[in-house]
Amino acid sequence: MTDKKRISLSISDIRIEPGTEDLVRSERMKPYLALLKAQIGGQDTEPHLAALAGLPLEERYVWRVISALKWAFCDLETENAIADRHTLSTEDLKEVMEPLGLRAIQFCLFAGALLGEDAMERVMTQAIRSARAASAAASAE
């Protein structure tokens, strides 16, 4: 594991979303929690990493995230988002913006942790370029 800057944070300052506790307590999270407990306790993490390495992809944390993204975007239709943008109240748009920004940050953190920061930046930069090109092509039609 890499050395990271440590910060102190009160438990009461941690915000969780509804449903988070169910996910954390799920069977598939147990190997990850065991690894975290070993890390925090200064114990040997190799057995826990070996246990994770033995899991099939479909039982891993990254698969849960990728699957959630698949279901979130499998029916992506930008025309619907455009219609909502034009018809949402100012208050509703503000309510949508906060979690949208948070999800973008979370996705970057996820990609950075999985791929490394340089690869994450390349993925995100390419995604922005591709989205702009698709938007320009749609506008030209």
Residue pairs with C-beta under 8 A, 6 or more apart in sequence:
1 39
1 45
23 29
23 64
24 33
28 59
28 60
28 61
28 64
29 61
31 48
31 51
31 52
31 55
32 52
32 61
34 48
34 51
35 45
35 48
35 49
35 52
37 43
38 44
38 45
38 48
39 45
52 60
57 63
62 114
65 110
78 135
78 138
85 93
88 96
108 120
108 124
111 119
111 120
111 123
111 124
112 120
114 120
115 123
